[in-house]
Amino acid sequence: MFFPDLRLNVELSGPEGAPPLVLLHALGTNLRLWDGVVARLPGHRILRMDMRGHGLSDVPPGPYAMGALIHDVERVMAQAGLREAVVVGLSIGGMIAQGLAVKRLDLVRGMVLSNSAARIGIAAQWQDRIEAVRAGGLEAIADATMARWFGRSWRDLPALPQMRAMLLATPPEGWMGAAAAIAGTDFYTPTAGLTLPTLAIAGLRDGSTPPDLVKETADLILGSRFQLIRGAGHLPMVEQPDAYTDALRDFLESIGHV
């Protein structure tokens, strides 16, 4: 999709008029992360996009503001004609989902906060990583990122080559820009004011957004649900696609979004 200031790579799939889902990927990944989910949910109208600075979208100079990332999703949904969607956000995607729900509840009927939180890490931590990438590219943080994502046995993960390649294919400027957005975001207060249907998903082996952190955010939202996926880390849609999609399907059915 083309906007006056930015081109964003977007894919729409599924029957027109079907209940809409919006899938928002994590830092250092792209919309291909959701391939397994899209294949398993053929009855929904699914919008997924490469966040600015990622995948095939434009890479404007960083740092990025979280408000800009939220606005990107807002205008993509408007151009696609989608309203009252369930927004599934992974990691930074879950932060964007929270901000979008606070700003435009008319667009968001429900949320799935996957391996995400109202605040992820601390600013100094992110600044150290940004400086490492500025000095040595994404290769400088690749091993540490894989270890945080997948746990102690990360080298044995079948999907490791694919996920590492996805990270290394991310433009460093885009990674640093989005990392700065995470560093500057604390949604505890606005998220605590939300009351929409919400499922929070955590992976038992996730070192980036550990289960306790995910549950802490879920507990801010009245009536939310929490689900732990064992045998998964930060990317359960890749590590345990059947279990992950079953959790999504159960949630969607429970709120009548089918």
TIRO-568117 format. One record per residue (C-alpha): residue in one letter; x, y, z. Coordinates in steps of 0.2 Angstrom, whole numbers, plus 2048, in hexadecimal, padded with zeros to 3 digits. Each point is the difference from the previous one (the first is absolute). Layout:
% TIRO-568117
AXYZ;...
This chain:
% TIRO-568117
M800800800;F8068117FC;F7FF80F80B;P8078127FD;D80E7FD80C;L8027ED7FF;R7FE7F07F7;L7FA7F180B;N8007EE7FA;V7EF7F9803;E7F87EF7FD;L7ED7FD800;S7FA7EE800;G7F07F6803;P7EE8037FB;E7FA8127FE;G7F380480E;A8077F380B;P804804812;P81080B800;L8107FC808;V80F80B800;L8117F8803;L80F80B806;H8117F8801;A80F80280C;L81080A7FF;G80C7F97F4;T7F37F57F7;N7F38037F2;L7EF7FB7FA;R8067EF7FB;L8017FB812;W7ED7FE7FF;D8007F47F1;G7FB7F180B;V7F2809809;V7F98077EF;A8007EE7F9;R7F67F980F;L7F380E801;P7F98007EE;G7EF807806;H806811805;R8048107F7;I812802805;L80B80F7FE;R8127FF804;M80D80D7FC;D813803802;M80380E80D;R80980F7FA;G8137FC7FF;H7FC7ED7FE;G7FD7F47F2;L7FC8087F0;S7F9810807;D80A8117FF;V80E80380C;P7FE812806;P80E80780B;G7FE7FC812;P7FC80180E;Y7EE7FC7FF;A7F280680C;M7F47F3806;G7F280C7FA;A8077FF7EE;L7FF7ED801;I7EE800806;H7FB80D7F3;D8077F57F2;V7F57F2805;E7F180C802;R8028067EE;V8037EF7F9;M7F07FA808;A7F780F7F9;Q8067FE7EF;A7FB7ED801;G7EF804806;L8027F6810;R7F7804810;E7FC7F7810;A80F7F47FD;V8087F580D;V812806800;V80E7F3803;G810808805;L8107F7804;S80D80980B;I8018127F9;G7F17FB7F6;G7F67FE811;M806811806;I7F98077EF;A7F07F7803;Q7FE807811;G8038127FA;L7F47FD7F2;A7F27FA80B;V80380F80C;K7FF80C7F1;R7F37F87F4;L7F57F4809;D7F58007F1;L80D7F77F6;V8047F380E;R7F37F4805;G80C7F580A;M8137FD803;V80C7F2800;L810806809;S80C7F27FC;N811800809;S7FD813803;A7FE80C80F;A7FC812804;R812803802;I80E7F57FA;G812802807;I807810806;A80780E7F5;A8127FE804;Q7FF7ED7FB;W7F98057EF;Q80D80E7FE;D80E7F4803;R7F87F47F2;I7FE80F7F4;E812805802;A8067EE7FD;V7F68007F0;R8068117FB;A8127FA802;G7FF7EE7F9;G7EF7FD7F8;L7F37F4805;E80D7F2800;A807808810;I7F07FB809;A7FA7F17F7;D8057F280B;A7FA80A810;T7F08037F8;M7FD7EE7FB;A8047FA812;R7F480D807;W7F27FA7F3;F8027EE802;G8097FB810;R80E7F5805;S7FE7F47F2;W7FF80D7F2;R80D7F97F5;D7F67F07FE;L7F08097FA;P7FB7FA7EF;A7FA8117FB;L810808806;P8088037EF;Q7F08087F9;M7FE80B80F;R812806801;A8008047ED;M7F080A803;L80880A80D;L8108037F6;A7F68057F1;T7F880E80A;P8078117FC;P80B80680E;E7F98117FF;G7EE7F9802;W8057F580E;M80880E80A;G7F180C7FC;A7F37F3807;A80B7FC80F;A800812804;A7ED800800;I8007F180C;A80C80980B;G7F580F802;T7F07F7803;D7F77FD810;F7EE7FC7FE;Y7FC7FA812;T7F380F803;P7F78007EF;T7FF7ED7FF;A7F97FF811;G7F180A7FA;L7FC7F47F2;T7F17F4802;L7FF7F77EF;P8017ED7FE;T8137FC802;L80A7F07FF;A812800806;I80B7F27FA;A8117FC807;G80E7F37FC;L8077F780E;R8128027F9;D7FF8127FB;G80E80B807;S7FB8107F7;T7EE801808;P8007F380E;P7EF7F8805;D7FF80B810;L8028107F6;V7F27FB7F4;K7F47FB80E;E804810809;T7FA80A7F0;A7F17F47FE;D7FB804812;L7FE8127FC;I7F27FD7F4;L7EF7FB808;G7FA7EF7FB;S80F7FC7F6;R8067EE7FE;F8127F9801;Q8077F17F7;L8117F8802;I8077F57F2;R80D7F4806;G80D7FB7F4;A8018117F9;G80A810802;H7FD8127F9;L7F97FA7EF;P7F37F2804;M7F88027EF;V8107F97F8;E8057F480E;Q7EE7F9804;P7F58067F2;D7F27F3803;A7FF804813;Y8018137FC;T7F38007F3;D7F47F580B;A80280E80E;L7FB80D7F3;R7F27F67F9;D7F97FD811;F801812805;L7F88067F0;E7F17F3802;S7FE805812;I7FC8137FB;G7F67FB7F0;H80E8067F4;V7FD7F27F3;
